[in-house]
Amino acid sequence: MDATNSQRRIVVYLNDLIFETKIRSTAQHFGVETAIVRSASDLSAELNRVHPELVIIDLNAAGESARSLIQTAKSSSPSARVIAFVSHVDSALAEVAQAAGADEVLPRSRFTQRLPQLLSGVAGHPPAA
């Protein structure tokens, strides 16, 4: 992946192979390149290299690092939207993400439903209402 088309890129922090497959296949459908990272240092490096339009963070994978990861994303790529998703039972982690500056925090089920809309917006298609 080269950095020439940063408006059509996303960076995703997760460790769940099922969600990785969902995100990659949906992104591919919309022609959006996806970088999957699994560590804070990889997230920081990728954000500095790519300057994506969208950053997605799996809060359950992030755990106690959620606040730091979101703040890194917001400071490294200030124009990027930061979307976090979390198990619906983990309201404390959702609150941490909102306080850290995530643009949107979604339960996993809602994130899955909204994924095509989120990625169509990155691809330059107007998001569906």
C-alpha positions in Angstrom: 0.0 0.0 0.0 1.4 3.4 -0.9 0.4 6.6 0.6 -0.8 8.3 -2.6 -4.5 7.7 -2.0 -4.9 8.4 1.7 -8.6 9.5 1.3 -9.5 5.9 0.4 -7.8 4.3 3.4 -8.7 3.1 6.8 -6.6 1.9 9.7 -8.2 -0.7 12.0 -7.0 -1.8 15.4 -8.3 -5.3 16.2 -7.4 -8.9 16.9 -10.7 -10.6 16.0 -10.3 -12.6 12.7 -14.1 -12.6 12.1 -14.3 -8.8 12.2 -11.1 -8.5 10.2 -12.7 -10.6 7.5 -15.9 -8.5 7.6 -14.0 -5.2 7.5 -11.6 -6.3 4.7 -14.3 -7.7 2.5 -16.6 -4.7 2.9 -13.7 -2.3 2.3 -12.7 -4.3 -0.8 -16.2 -3.9 -2.1 -15.9 -0.1 -1.9 -12.3 0.0 -3.1 -11.0 1.1 0.3 -7.5 -0.1 1.3 -7.3 -1.4 4.8 -4.4 -1.6 7.2 -5.0 -3.9 10.1 -2.8 -3.4 13.2 -2.6 -5.3 16.5 -0.4 -3.2 18.7 -0.2 0.4 19.8 3.2 0.9 18.2 1.9 -0.5 14.9 -1.1 1.8 15.1 1.0 4.9 15.6 3.4 3.9 12.8 0.5 3.3 10.4 -1.3 6.5 11.3 1.9 8.5 10.6 2.5 6.7 7.3 -1.0 6.7 5.9 -3.0 9.6 7.4 -6.3 7.8 6.9 -9.8 9.2 6.7 -11.2 6.7 9.1 -9.7 4.8 12.1 -11.6 1.9 13.6 -10.8 0.6 17.0 -12.1 -2.6 18.6 -12.3 -1.5 22.2 -12.4 -5.1 23.5 -9.1 -5.7 21.8 -7.7 -2.4 23.1 -8.8 -3.0 26.7 -7.0 -0.7 29.1 -5.2 0.9 26.2 -8.4 2.2 24.7 -8.0 5.8 25.9 -4.4 6.0 24.7 -5.2 4.4 21.3 -8.0 6.9 20.6 -5.9 9.8 21.7 -3.1 8.6 19.4 -5.5 8.3 16.5 -6.9 11.8 17.1 -3.5 13.5 17.5 -1.8 11.6 14.6 -4.6 12.0 12.1 -6.7 15.0 13.3 -8.9 14.9 10.2 -9.7 11.2 10.6 -13.0 10.0 12.1 -12.4 7.6 14.9 -15.0 4.9 15.3 -14.8 2.6 18.2 -16.9 -0.6 18.7 -17.4 -2.7 21.8 -19.5 -5.5 23.3 -22.8 -4.1 24.3 -22.3 -5.3 27.9 -19.1 -3.2 28.3 -20.6 0.2 28.9 -17.6 1.4 31.0 -15.2 0.9 28.1 -17.6 2.7 25.8 -17.6 5.6 28.2 -13.8 5.7 28.3 -13.8 5.8 24.5 -16.3 8.7 24.4 -14.3 10.6 27.0 -11.1 10.0 25.0 -12.6 11.7 22.0 -13.9 8.9 19.8 -16.2 10.4 17.2 -18.6 7.5 17.6 -18.8 4.5 19.9 -21.0 1.6 18.7 -22.0 -1.7 20.0 -20.6 -4.6 17.9 -24.0 -5.4 16.3 -24.6 -1.8 15.3 -21.1 -1.4 14.0 -21.6 -4.5 11.8 -24.9 -3.0 10.5 -23.3 0.4 9.8 -20.0 -0.8 8.3 -21.1 -0.5 4.6 -22.3 3.0 5.3 -19.1 4.0 7.0 -16.9 2.6 4.2 -19.0 4.0 1.4 -18.4 7.4 2.9 -14.6 6.8 2.9 -14.9 5.6 -0.8 -16.4 8.9 -1.7 -20.0 7.7 -2.0 -22.5 9.7 0.1 -23.4 7.7 3.1 -26.9 6.3 3.1 -29.4 8.1 5.4 
